[in-house]
Amino acid sequence: MKRLNIKDALFNELSCNPPAWWKSIINDNELSVQIRKENYIDVYYRGGCLISELRFDGKVFAGKINSQYIPFKKNEYIPYQFGPDSVGFGKVEVLGLDNFSASVLSRIKKNISNFYDSSSEKAIQYKFIENDSYFIDSEFAYRYREGERNTIRIDLVRIDSQSKKIVFVEVKTMGDSRLYTDEIIEQLSMYRNFIENKKEELLDYYSKIFEIKRSIGVLPKGLLAESLIGYQVLTKPLLLFGDCKQQWIDEFSPELDKKIADQATGCYYFGKPDYSCQLLKKTKDNRHIFYSS
């Protein structure tokens, strides 16, 4: 996390000299722009990365897209060719990009939708971002040892302006088998321990993310008048559903709440990802809170 540099050439260029294609990206409310600790940007639609690893070396932008989203060849990444006021695929003539015009973005998003339908966990995750203007990050990853299994991955990070807390959020659907075993306890416990051990570093990291997003024009609308001065990191994550049926909630939430109460701040059982994820001081309807203040 310490590698993140608010003065990186990429962030400076997008702030001071944003190209036309970048303006198209940030003006599309369905796209989610996320800053990465290695000083690049990922742009998502639903769970698919429309631009992966966007970088700037001081002269040229670089980035790529999974060819399945174009489509071209399966399971390969195609590099974009970015110009001062243009974007394309170089010699790969599969789709005219026209600086990511609305019609071009619509076509790419339609292709991505084939992999992440509206009921998928990833689609629900990004719909929460679209509908709640306080989420500052998605797909947070931290590798504490070599190897894929030694990587912490947390779905969402939300800035709760009323409680002045930075909240880490795990998104689930009713069909996740881990909910019905002790695996969900282990997962949330791992997150809690990580956040507790890294809370000062996380606070510094998200203060940088906040400033970078503000400078390049992608800070969530709910945070435009905010800063992270005086904020704290909430060490217990929030569990979040976006596909619940009331009958399922009535049947399964009592046992699930009991299992995770020591490891989570609460669990919000929403039927759709259309609602605010603001922290409550106590349980209200299907928003269950496990702490007393």
N, C-alpha and C positions, 0 to 999 in steps of 0.2 A: 504493500500500500504506500510505502514511502517513496516508491518510484514515480508516483503521479506528480507531474510538474505543471502547475498552472500557467507557466510561461512557455510551454512547449510550442513549437512552430505551428502545429496543427490548430491549436486553440487560438493562437494569435491571428493566424490567417483567416479563420472562419469568423472571428470577431471583427477584424479591421477591413478585410477585403473578401467578403463572402461571395462566391461565384453564383451564377444564376441557378445552377442545379441544386445548390445547397438551400437556397431560398425556397425552392419547390418542396424540398424535403421537410423543412421546418414549418411550412405552411399547411402541411397535410396532417390534420388532427388524428388520423388513424395510425400514424407512424410513431414509434417510440425510439427516441435517440438516447443512447446510453454511453457514458464515459467509462473507459477501462483503465485500470491502474498502470497498464503498460503504455499509456499515452496514445491510445487510438480510440476510435468510436465505432460502435455497432448500431445499425439502424434496423429495427424490427417491425414487421407487420404480423400480428398474432404471434405465433412462436417461430416464424421464419425470419432469417436475417436477410433483409433486402440489400444492405451494404455491410459486408463483414470486414473488420480491421481497416477502417479508413484512416490513413496516415498522410503526413505531409513532410517531405524532406527539405523544405525550404524553397523548392522549385516546382515539384510535381506532386499531385495527390495520387494516392494508390489505394485500391480497395478491390473487393471481389464479391462474387455472388455464386451460390450453389446453382449449377447449370440446370437442375431440376425445376427451378423457378423461372427459367426463361421461356420454354425449355430448349435444351440443346443436347448435351450428352449427360447421361445420368451419373450422379455421384462424383462429379468433378466440379472444381471451382474455376470460374471464368473471371479473369481480371478486367476491371473497368479501365477505360482509357479516359482520364479526365483532362480537359483543357481549361483555359481561363474562363471560357463561356460555353463549354460544350462537354458532353459526356457520351461515351459509346463503348463498343467492345473491340475497337481496333479493326483487325482483319476478319473478326467473327461477325458476319452480317446476319444476325438472327433476329434482331429487333432494333428498330430505330428508337433511340432514347429521348431525343428532343429535349434535352435538359430536364428530364424527369417531369414532363408535362403531366397534367391530370389524367389524360387518357393512357399514357404510358404506365404511370403508377398503378392505375386501375387494372391494367392487363397483368402486371407483375403480381399485384395483390391477389388477383383471381387465381393465378397459378399457385401461389403460396397457400391459398384456402383449400386447395386439393389435398394438402398434407396436414392441415390443422383446421378441422371443421369446428363449428361454433361450440360443440359440446366437449371438445378436448380440453385437457387441463391447461395447456399453453395458451389456447385461445381465450379461455376464461381469465387466465392470469393477465393477459394484455388488455382485455376488456375492462378489468378493474383499473388499470392504469389510465385508460381512455376516459373512464367515468368518474374517477376520483383524482382531483388535481393536486394531490399531495404526495404522490409516489415519486421518489427521486432516483430510484435505481431498480433494475431487474437483473436476474441471473448473476447475483454476486457470487464470486468464486474466490477461494483462498486455498492455495496448496501449501500445507505445512510440512509435508515431506514428499519426496519423489514418489510418483505413482498416482494413477487416477483415483484409486480408492482412498487416498490420503488428502482429498480435496473437499473442503467445505463448500457446499452449494446451497444458497438461499434464494428463494424465488423473487421476493420483493423487499424493498426498503421504503418506508413511509415516514414523512416528517409530520408529526402530530403537533399542530401549532397551538392547540389549547393547553395541552399538558407539557409542551416543550420537550418532547421525547422523540428520539430517533428509534423507530420500531421496525424490527425484522419480521418478515411475514412469510409463512409457508402456506402455499396454496394446495388444496386437495380436492378431489372429487369423491363422490360416494363409492365409486367402484375401486378405489385404491385398497388393495389387499392388506397393506401395512396398518390400516386403521383397526383391523380386527385381531391384531397380534401385538406383542410387546415391541415390535419394530418401531412403531410410532413414538413410543416412550424413548427409545434409544436415539432416534433421529433428533427429537426436540431437545433431549439432554445434551447431545453433542453440540447443537447450536447454542444452547444456553452457556455451556462451559467455554466455548470459543468466544462468544460475545463478552462474557465476564472477564476473560483473560486479556482481551484486546480492546476493551471499551474506550480507552484513551486514544489509542491509535485509530479506532473507527471514527471517533468524534472528529479528529483532525482530518481524516480521509474525506468524510462527508462534508466538512466545511470547505474543502478544496473542490469537491464535486459541485457543491452549491455555487461557488464563485465561477467555475468554468461554465456551468450551464447558464448562468446569468449572462456571462460575457458573450456566448455564442447564440443566444436567443432561444434556448430550449428549456429554461427553468419552468417547471409546472406553474400554471396560472394561479393556483392557490397560494403560491409562495412568493409572488412578485414583490410583496411589501415586507417580506420577512428576512431575517438573517438567522444564523445558527448560534449567535451569541447567547449564552445562558441555557443552551440545550444540553440534555444528557442522553446517553444511550440506555435504552430499556433492555435489560439483560435477558429477560424472558421473551421468546418470540410469540407472535400471534398466529394461531391457526385459522385459516380462512377457506370457506367453501363458497362456490358460486353455482351449484347445481342441485341443491337440496330439495327434497320433497318433505312436506310437513310430517307425513307418516313416518318417514325414515328418521327425521329429527327426534320425534317422540319416542321411537323405539331404541335408537342407538346413542343419542347424545348423552344420556345419564351415565352410561358405562364409559364412553369415551372421555367425557369431562373428568370423571373420577381418575382415569388412567393418566391424564396429562396435566392435572391441576398443579402439580409441583414443578413442572417444567415449562409451562406456557403461561402467558399473561391472560389469555382467554381464547375462546373459539367463536367465530362468527359463522352461523349457519344460514347463508343466503340462498335463495332460490335462483337468483340471477346475479351476475356481476354488475349490477346497476346502482349499488348503494354505497354510501359513504362508509369508509372503514375507520372513522374517527374513534379514538379510545373513549370508552365510557368509564365512569367511576364504579358502576355496579351493573349487574345483569339487567337487560331490558329485552323482552321478547326473545328472539332467537340470537341475540348477541350476548354471549355468556362470558362473564368476567370472573377471574379466579382470585384477584387480589382485592384488598379492602380500601385502597386509596390510590 
